[in-house]
Structures are given as structure tokens and as C-alpha cells.
Amino acid sequence: MNKLLNKSMKAFVLYAGIVLACSIPAYYAIIDFIWKHELKEHNRIVSATTRQNLQALSLSNKELAESITLWNKLHPETQLQPVAALRPDSTYNIYRKNKYIPAKGWDRFQGLVTYFTINGKVLQLTQESNIEESYETIIAIGGITFIFFLILLGGFIFINRRISKQLWQPFYNTLESIASFDLHKQHAIRFENSGTEEFDTLHRYLEKLIAGNVAAYKQQKEFTHNASHELQTPLSIVKFKLDLLHQSKPITDEQSALINDAHQSLSKVTRINKNLLLLAKIENSQFPVKESIHLSDMLENQLSLLEDFLEDKQLQVQKYIAPAIILPGNKVLAEVMLTNLIMNAVRHSRPHDMIILTLGDHRLEISNTGAVPLNREMLFRRFGASTGIGLGLAIVRQICRLHKWQESYRFENGFHVFTIAWSRTSE
């Protein structure tokens, strides 16, 4: 992507280039016109001077003929010769090979033909001037103009960059502050006074927007945290009362079934409450991430602990676990992440299905058999999945964000594939 300053600079340079390109033919046409006009005036002056000087000499016919011959020899660029009658003056342009300097090639000449009488005889005077020098003049002027254009353009770019850098520095400082802002850390953000009205107005609105988001975020977390804590006591009491009721005598089978259903629902609510409390703790950064996680050993241990669940469904497990995979992070959260991912695969697999676990240097993949792909947008959201996944994958996402890992999902060759990836800097 191009920076804003570069976009405006490209427009200026393009405009300047178009103006320069249009100025070249304009320079040529104007200079060539002026040059031809001056040469035409020069030819007229020389012709008028020659005529007046010849008429002032009062030569005889013989002396006039000798003077014409001598003149033509001394001034090859002019031709003086007798003609039958007077005619109007005329001009012409002609290309002629240079007979005195053959290597020079062809030259362009502009000529003036004028008529006058001496001693009753009509003479024709042809005066020519080489206008080839106009090309050299145009090239010289064009070259100088181009050099000054480059100097002007280079200075303009340099000055514009210096001025723009100073003018836009508050904007880049604002971007840096926003990029470093982390909503989970909840630290205050303050923008420095730029002295520019537009930037200061932007800073005020950004501070107001960020403060509102931080406040809403804090309220949400406090509500989740407080609600989870407040629910723990009544849930424990209800569970205790249900156990007492179930142990009381006499009790019918119908009553026992109702108590069991209530107990199952209560267990689900308790599990949700614990997950919400865990999410609140993760978002409050209450877990240190400076421990060494032996991920290979941890994954083997989790499989051993969940072996009963795997056998109950008669699931086929294929594992490809690289040895000695060690990452920095929090061991408790890593165990929760592995448990949630494996249990997610177990719950949503049918008997005799296959689960594949692959652990490499930079990623962990847990795959289970599936029929249709899941909704990626809703998969890792709280209560966003329609398959009953609930908070398990939402917790996985928060654990990955805390460790700066990347969670992802894809459906490939009839398998739901959940991937946790980490970069080299995370190792």
C-alpha cells in the first residue's frame, strides 16, 4: 500500500512532467517563429542596404556589370542578376547541402528575393541566411530548461517531504499510540498536543471513544466476574439440596428421574459459570505466561487422562507428536486449551470415528471426522456455535490471544481440523 504523502507527490510529479512535455513543442514553435522573423528582417535590411549602396554609386552599365560579377563572387550567400521585369518581393525556405563544409550535411536556408532598377535595368537580389542555428538554440534552451526543471522538482520534493514530515508527525504519533494500545491491559492513553486544530480535534474524539470502550469493557468483565462469583454459592446450595432430596426416603422413580434431570442441568450451569470465571481471569491477565510448557509431554498426559472418554466411544486415535516441543506460556492455561480441544473432538465424533493429533515445531492440529463444515465466524465466539460447543472454543481463543498464538479452523477431506500455530519468536 502507498502512503498518503507518496500519492500526492506522484500527482505533483505527473502534473509537472505533463507541463514539461507540453512546453517542449511550445518552446520550439515560439523560438523557431522568432528566429525566422529575425532572419527575415535581417534579409530585408541587407537587401535594402545593398540596393541603396548600388544606386548611390552612379555606375555606368559596364561598371555595373563588373560590380555585379564581383559582388556575386564575394557574397555567395547573395545573388545579384538582371531580369526582364519587376516583381513583388518574395521569401522561400530551402534545404541545401553545404558545399563549403560537406561533412556538415544539409542546411536550411531562408531567402528573400527583391527587385529594383539601376540605370533603367531591372535587377533581382536574392539574399539567403542559414537558419540551422535555430535548432541548436532550441536544444540549448531546452536542455537548460530541463536542468532547471529537475532542480526545481528535486527541491520541491525535498521541501515537501520535510514540511509534510513535520506536519504529519502528530498523525504518525497517534497511529503509534493506537497500535500499542491494548484493551486487555486497560492502561490510559493520552495524545500529546500537536498545535494543529485538526489533529487536536481528532485526539479529543479518539480519547473519548477509547475511554468509552474501556469503561464498557471493564463493566462487562466486572459483571462476568461478579456474576460468576455470586452464582457459585447458590449453585452449590442447590446442588447440596438436590443431593439431600435424592437421598431422602421414600422417593418414587418419577421423582428420582426429575432430580437427576435437574442435577444434570445444574452441572451444566456450574460448568458454564466456571468457564465464564476462567474467561474473566484470562482477560484480566491474572495468569503469568513466563513458564516453560513441555507441550509434547503435556499432550501425552492429556490423552492418558481422557483415555476413558476415548474408549467409551470406541474412537480411533492417531497421534504424531514431535518430541521436546517447549513453548513459553502458562501451564494451567495450556492444559485447559488441550483439554477443550480434545474434548471438543470427542463430543462431536460418532462411535468408531477417527481423531488425529499432530504436534510439530510450529503448530498443533487436532482433527476429527465430520460431515459438513462449521461456521468459522461464529465458531470461536461465546455461545456462538450452533452445535453446543458453548464456551470451550471461546476459552481457546482467549488463551491463544494471551500467548500470541493463532487459532484457526478448516474443513478438509471429511475432517474438522483445529490448528494452533505459533511463530519462531514464541519458542
C-alpha positions, 0 to 999 in steps of 0.5 A: 500500500502507498502512503498518503504523502507518496500519492500526492507527490506522484500527482505533483510529479505527473502534473509537472512532467505533463507541463514539461512535455507540453512546453517542449513543442511550445518552446520550439514553435515560439523560438523557431517563429522568432528566429525566422522573423529575425532572419527575415528582417535581417534579409530585408535590411541587407537587401535594402542596404545593398540596393541603396549602396548600388544606386548611390554609386552612379555606375555606368552599365559596364561598371555595373556589370563588373560590380555585379560579377564581383559582388556575386563572387564575394557574397555567395550567400547573395545573388545579384542578376538582371531580369526582364521585369519587376516583381513583388518581393518574395521569401522561400525556405530551402534545404541545401547541402553545404558545399563549403563544409560537406561533412556538415550535411544539409542546411536550411536556408531562408531567402528573400528575393527583391527587385529594383532598377539601376540605370533603367535595368531591372535587377533581382537580389536574392539574399539567403541566411542559414537558419540551422542555428535555430535548432541548436538554440532550441536544444540549448534552451531546452536542455537548460530548461530541463536542468532547471526543471529537475532542480526545481522538482528535486527541491520541491520534493525535498521541501515537501517531504520535510514540511509534510514530515513535520506536519504529519508527525502528530498523525504518525504519533497517534497511529503509534499510540493506537497500535500499542494500545491494548484493551486487555491491559486497560492502561490510559492513553493520552495524545500529546498536543500537536498545535494543529486544530485538526489533529487536536480535534481528532485526539479529543474524539479518539480519547473519548471513544477509547475511554468509552470502550474501556469503561464498557469493557471493564463493566462487562468483565466486572459483571462476568466476574461478579456474576460468576462469583455470586452464582457459585454459592447458590449453585452449590446450595442447590446442588447440596439440596438436590443431593439431600432430596435424592437421598431422602426416603421414600422417593418414587422413580418419577421423582428420582428421574426429575432430580437427576434431570435437574442435577444434570442441568445444574452441572451444566450451569456450574460448568458454564459459570466456571468457564465464564470465571476462567474467561474473566481471569484470562482477560484480566491477565491474572495468569503469568505466561513466563513458564516453560510448557513441555507441550509434547509431554503435556499432550501425552498426559492429556490423552492418558487422562481422557483415555476413558472418554476415548474408549467409551466411544470406541474412537480411533486415535492417531497421534504424531507428536514431535518430541521436546516441543517447549513453548513459553506460556502458562501451564494451567492455561495450556492444559485447559486449551488441550483439554477443550480441544480434545474434548471438543473432538470427542463430543462431536465424533460418532462411535468408531470415528477417527481423531488425529493429533499432530504436534510439530515445531510450529503448530498443533492440529487436532482433527476429527471426522465430520460431515459438513463444515462449521461456521468459522465466524461464529465458531470461536465466539461465546455461545456462538456455535450452533452445535453446543460447543458453548464456551470451550472454543471461546476459552481457546481463543482467549488463551491463544490471544494471551500467548500470541498464538493463532487459532484457526479452523478448516474443513478438509477431506471429511475432517474438522481440523483445529490448528494452533500455530505459533511463530519462531519468536514464541519458542 
